[in-house]
Amino acid sequence: MTDGTDRPNNPQPDPENWSGGGNGSGGYGYPSAPGAGAPGAGGGYGYPQAPVPGGYGYPQPGQPNPYQQDPQDGSFTPEQQPGPQPGAAFTPTPQPDWQALADRSASSRRTRRRLIVIGAAVAACAVAAAATLWLTNDSGGTGPKPGPVAEGSQSPSPSASEPAWDDPHTVPGQANLLRDRTGSTNIALGPQAEQGSGTKRGEVHFKDNPNSYAQGAGQAVDTTKSFSVAARVYTSAKSGTRIAVSQGDGVSYSFELGHEAVNGKNAWIFRVQSGSGGAEATTAQVASDGLKTASAWAMLTGTYDATTKTIKLYVDGKQAGEVPVAAGIWAAPGPIQLGRARHHDIWAGAWTGAMDNVRVWDSALTAAQVATVKGGKSEVKPTHSWLIS
């Protein structure tokens, strides 16, 4: 078998006899020698003819013999020169197994091709996994923690398409249900109340209409006892009644915290109801004086001390005023509300703007404790909290 390549084939003629067929030539592969015609006249195959001194490949008489070494060193003489012995059979050089070599070469090529294919597949899988991880981390996963909006800035349009499953402000799997962080009273967003987007997911935005509100699953406080309520608010309204937080859905509210025009000037207010009819004679109100209300963030905190029957209003940690409530606060039926309040059996005071960090305590915070109510922090743990940043 061969590898497909023609190789030269030049067979040597067999010698007719050791004397070259009687023509006076030497044996096969040796030169002619005069008088060397008889088989007994010369040496065997590969050796010189006896009558011819020296012979083919050996020195002539009188010339130095390069194969002869000094006998004194024990080396061999020309007669002891290694080589084929007379009459030894000729053994041709073995030829390689060209088919086996070709088979091994083809097998090696197939192995290399398989390794290349496997390596390419592994590399492709690694790239795909890295791309998937990058896309997962870039599009969802745990995004930046929402932070407060700088004062005086307007919140961007909310995006309702963002996922809520990893949002700490909402109940997992329910993007329109604000999670109570310290209690069990979640708040559902109305049809046109929306959570903020991006770093402002901790805000809720209201659009100054009856469908833009949020309502709790139940009451947040017992208004017959001491309590406090706080919210960080922002409104673009420059006039009218705007209620950020209230409680009650019957004929009237128990309390409300927000914005009102007082004596012809805009003010932050904390107002409570002592009678079920909601008449002016049965309300008590504390209002700020000379503070900016439109297009500015403010931390509003209202407190009620059932022992002294006094309500107080704090704006950004500073007391704005206080008034007595001799009859105490009426326990209106119904849950906590964001963005509206119940007035004379109808909804009123629709909020326009945003709010966050809404909290309720079952005690009347002191002035020192109110001063610690900043952002998502407070010295006293609230009983309920929503949209904490």
N, C-alpha and C positions, 0 to 999 in steps of 0.2 A: 504494500500500500504506500502511496505517496501523498504529498500535500497538494498535488495538482501541478507542480512545476516540473517540466521536462529537464532532466539532468543529462549531460553528455555520457554516452555509453561507448567506450573505446576498448573493446576486449582485446587482449594481447593474444597473438597466435601461440598455440602450444608448440613447444620445441620438438622437432622430430627426433632428435637425440642430443646427447651432450656435446657432440662435435659439430653441431650445426648442419647435419645431414650430409657429412662427408665433404663439405665445401671449405673446410679449414677454419670455420668460425668457432668462437668459444661457446660455452653453454649459454642458456637463456639469459639474456641481459648482460653478457660479457663480450668483450671484443675478440676479433679473430686472432689466432695465434699460429704462427708457422709450425707446421708439423704436428698440429694438434688434431688429428683426425680420428684417433681411436679412443674408445671410451676409457681405456686405462691410461691414457696419456695425460690427463689433467686431474685436478682435484674435483671434489664433488660439487654439487649445485651451490653456487655462491662463493666458491673458493677458486683461486687462480690455478691455471694449468701448471703441472709440475715442471715441464721443460722451460717454462717462461719465468725468468727471474722476476721477482716482485709481483707481477700480476696486477690486475685492475684494482686501483685504489691503494696499492702498496708501493712503497718507495722502490726505485730502481737501484741496481747495484752501484755502490759508490756514493749514494745520496743519504743524507741523514734520515733516520726513521722516526717520524713524530710520535708513533705509538710505542716506541721502545723506550723504556725508562731504565734508569740505572739499576742493574741487577742487585747492587749492594743494598738497595732499600727494600728488597723483598717484593717489588712490583712484578706484574705479569709480563711475559714476553709476547711477541706477536703470535706465537703458537697458542698462547693462553688467552688471547683476545676474546672477550665475551661475544657471542653471536650465535646464529643458528648452527647447529651441528650438521655435519654432512648427512644427507639423506633425510633430514627432518621435513615433515609435511608443511606446506605453506597454509597459514591461517589468515584469511582476509579480514580486514577491519570490520567489526560488526556495524551494521547500519541502524540508525535510530528508528523507533516506531513512530513514523510520521502521523499515523491516524490517531495514536494515543495523545501525541502532542497537540494535534488539532482539536481533539475532544476537550483536553484540559483548557486550552485557550478559549474555546467557546463557552465552557462552563464558567471560567473566570469573568468573561464579559457579561454573562447573564447575572452573575452574583453582583458585579459592580452596578449594573442597571437596577437591580432590585434595591440595593442600598441607596442609590440616588433617589429612586421613587419614594422609598420609606422616609428618607431624610426630608424630602420636599413636603410630604404629607405632614410630618411632625411639625415642620416650620410653619406650614399654613394653619394648623390647629392652634399653635402658640399665638400667631398673629390674631386669629379670630377670637381667642379667649381674651387677649389683651384689649382688643377693640370693644368686646362686649363689656369688660370690666370698666373701661373708660367711659363708654356710653351710659352704663348703669350709674356710675358715680357722677357723671356730668348732668344727666337728665332727671334723676330722682334722688334716691338714697337719702342721706341726711344733709340738707342744705344749710346755708348760713343761719345762725340764730337770729330771729326777728329782733330788731332794735327799735327804740322810740324814734319818732319823726322829729326833726329839728323844729323848734318853735317858729311859727310864722310861715311854715311851708304847707302847701296843700297836698293832700294824699293823692296818689295816682289812681287811675281807674282800676277797680279790683278785677281779678281774673277768676271766674268761677270754675275754670277747667283744671286748676291745679289740684293734685291729689291731696287728700287729707289723712291718709293712713299713717303718715309719719309726722303729722302736725300735732304738736303738744297742746294746741289751743282748741282742738275739736275732738270729738269722740271718734275713735278709729272706725273708718268705713262710713262715717256720716259727716260729710263736709259742712252741712248746715246746722250741726248741733254743737254748740260751744260747751266744752268740758269744764265741769266744776273741779278746779285743781285741789281744793281742800275740803270739799263736801260731796254731796250726792245730788245736787240740784242743777242739772244741765239746762241750758237755755237754747231754744230753737230760733233760728233766724226766720223772719218773715219773708214773703216773696221778693221784696225789693231791698232787703238789707243784705249787705255783702261783706264778706271777709276781705281784708286787704291782700295784696300779692307781694311776692318776694320777701324782702326784709321787713315788710309791714303787715305780715300775716297775723300779727298779734293785735290788729285793729279791726273794728267793725265800722262800716260806712253806712250812713243813712241819708235818704234823698228827699226829706221834707214832704212826704205824702203818707196817706193812711196805710199803705202796704209796706212801708219801710220801717220795721220795728223788730224786736226780738222779745220772746216771752218764755219765762222759766217754767219748769215742770211743777213748781209749787212755791210756797212762800219761803223767803230767805230769812226773815226775822220775825220775832214776836214783838209787835210794836207796843204792846202793853208793858213791856219790860225795857231796860236800858239796851241801846244798840248804837252802832255807828255804821255809816255807809260812805264809800269813797269811789271816785272815778276820775281818770285823767281824760279830759275832754278837749275837743276842738270844734269850733263852729264858725261858719262864714256869715251867719245871720247877724244883722245889725239892729233888729227890732223883733218884738213879739215874744210870746211864751215858747220856750224850747226846753223840753224836759229830757234829761239824759237817763236818769234812773228813777223809778217809782215802784210802788207796790199796791196791788188791788185791781180788780176788774169788775166790781159791782157798780153801785151808784157813784162812788167817789173813791179817791186814793187814801192811803194812810200817810205816806210821805212822798215828797218829790224833790229832786236835786237837779238844778239846771240854770237856765237863763231867763230873765224877766226884765221888762221895762219898769223901773221903780222911780216914781216922782219925775218922770220924763227922762230918766237916764237908764242906760243899759246896766244891768248888775247880775252878779252870780247870786243865786238864792237857794235856801234850804227851807222848805215849807212842809207843815204837817197839818193833819185834819183831826179835829177833836170831836166833830159831830158827823152823823151819817149823811146829812143832807148836802154837805159841801158848800154851805153858805159862807159868805165872807166873814160872818160873825163867829164862825166856828173854826177858823184857820189861824195859824201862827206862822210867822215868816221872819227869817233873818236874811238880810241882803248886804252885799259888799258895797263899798262906796268909793268911787273914783278909780276903779280898776278896769283895765282893758278887757273886753270880753270877746270881740270879734277878731277872727283870724289870728288867734293866739292860743297855745296850749296852756291849760291850767289844771292843777290837781285840786279837786273839790272834795272836802270831807265834811259831812254833817254828823252831829252826835246828839243823842237824847239820853239824859240822865233821869231815870224814873224816880230816883230818890228825891232829887231837887226839882223835878218836873221842869227841866230847862233844856232848850235846844241851842246848839252853837253851830256856826259855820266857819270853816277854815279854808283859805285859798292859798295854795302852795305852802302849806304848813303854818301859816300865820292866821290868827283868829280875826275874822271880819266882824263878828258881833254875836250877841246872844239875846234870847227872849224867853220869858216863862210860858209854860203851858199848864195852866192851873188845872184844867180838866183832864190832862193826860192825852194820849194819842188814841184815836179810834182804831180798832182792829178791823180794817176793811178786809173783806174776803177776797181771795184771788192771789195769783202768783206775782213774782217780781217781774218788772217790765224794763226794757231798754228802748230808748228812743220815743217814748210816749207816756201819757198819764190819763187816768179816767177822771173826767170832769162832768158832773151832772148827767151821768148815765151815757156819756159819749166819749170817744177817744179824742184827745187834744194834745197840743204841745209837741207836734212832730219835730224831731231833731233833724238838723241839717249839718252834716259834718261827720266827724269820726270820734271814737272813744276807745280806750283800752284800760287795763289794770283796774277792773271793777272788783270791789271787795266789800264784804259785810262782816261785822263783828257782833257778837252777842253781849257787848259791854260798851259803855261810854268811854272812849279813849280820852286820856288826859291831853293837855296841850303838849307836854313833852313827848308823849307817844305819837300824837298826830305829826309832830315834826319829823318823825322817822318814816312817815308814809311817803316815800318817794319812789317813783317808778314801780318796780315789782317788789320792793322791800318794805318791811315794816317791823317794828320791834315786837308787836303782838301778832301772833298767828291768827288770820281770819277764819271764821267758820265756813265761809264760802268765798270763792275767788274765780274770776274768769279773765281770759285775755291777758295773763300775766307775762310780762316781758323781762 
